[in-house]
Amino acid sequence: MSGLDASCPVCDASGATAVGEKSGHAYLRCASCRLIFAARMPSPEEFAASYGKYGVRRLDWRKVLRKRIKLWPLVMLGTHRLREARPLRFLDIGSNTGYNTEAARQLGCEAHGLETNPGTIAMARKEFPACTFHEETIEQLATRDLRFDVVYCSEVLEHVPSPKEFMAAIANVCAPGGTLFLTTPDTAHFRVPKDLMSWKEVIPVQHLRLYDRGNVTRLLAASGFRVDFFTPMLRANMRLYCTRLPD
């Protein structure tokens, strides 16, 4: 898993240039699509140390209410696209302790959460038993006959070592005509500092790939998604609403 790799994980181009180093971890920029990516994959031990207590927190029902307000437009869009009368099937990738999943359920969805951290998923199952939580990766979930009308993937893509495989798995679980909502840091945002290594989103071990609108659109298109629109953001982040195209 460890080792230097200068080929771009999105477009496969070689010849990436050094951007800088943070906490002993080097980052490169693809000369073709301008993706910024970690030059070396962390070891399993580094991953375990970094994510051991990631996201574990106490229940806050006010947060569920805030998530309901945030998710309402996405659920309305997904419901509008349904061709039959039934609950919207909603999948939250990286569901953490289940706030988004529960908010989607309260909005009338058949709500599923996907998480690999045993601590957070145990808390989610305890606090939100009416939801369905899957303790596995999206690649594992994609091998089963499950399809969702809305896939919610917020602040996950930057953590993924193999983005093409990750997006292909999302395409497998998102029904044709379904909606993908995606958020991730935006390296081309005007608020990103000139000294990129000082940017708070450069987090060694955890944030392995950092995108702009161009390379994330390219990644999505290769996986069968059309970007419908980006939501303007004041912080250095991007929000995308996408449609799963027919195969």
Stockholm file with secondary structure:
# STOCKHOLM 1.0

chainA/1-247         MSGLDASCPVCDASGATAVGEKSGHAYLRCASCRLIFAARMPSPEEFAASYGKYGVRRLDWRKVLRKRIKLWPLVMLGTHRLREARPLRFLDIGSNTGYNTEAARQLGCEAHGLETNPGTIAMARKEFPACTFHEETIEQLATRDLRFDVVYCSEVLEHVPSPKEFMAAIANVCAPGGTLFLTTPDTAHFRVPKDLMSWKEVIPVQHLRLYDRGNVTRLLAASGFRVDFFTPMLRANMRLYCTRLPD
#=GR chainA/1-247 SS CCSBCCSCTTTCCCCCEEEEEETTEEEEECTTTCCEEESBCCCHHHHHHHHTTTTCCCCCHHHHHHHHHHHHHHHHHHHHHCSSSSCCEEEEETCTTSHHHHHHHHTTCEEEEECCCHHHHHHHHHHCTTSEEECSCHHHHTTSSCCEEEEEEESCGGGCSCHHHHHHHHHHHEEEEEEEEEEEEBTTSTTSCSSGGGSTTCCTTTCCEEBCHHHHHHHHHHTTEEEEEEECCSSSEEEEEEEECCC
#=GC SS_cons         CCSBCCSCTTTCCCCCEEEEEETTEEEEECTTTCCEEESBCCCHHHHHHHHTTTTCCCCCHHHHHHHHHHHHHHHHHHHHHCSSSSCCEEEEETCTTSHHHHHHHHTTCEEEEECCCHHHHHHHHHHCTTSEEECSCHHHHTTSSCCEEEEEEESCGGGCSCHHHHHHHHHHHEEEEEEEEEEEEBTTSTTSCSSGGGSTTCCTTTCCEEBCHHHHHHHHHHTTEEEEEEECCSSSEEEEEEEECCC
//
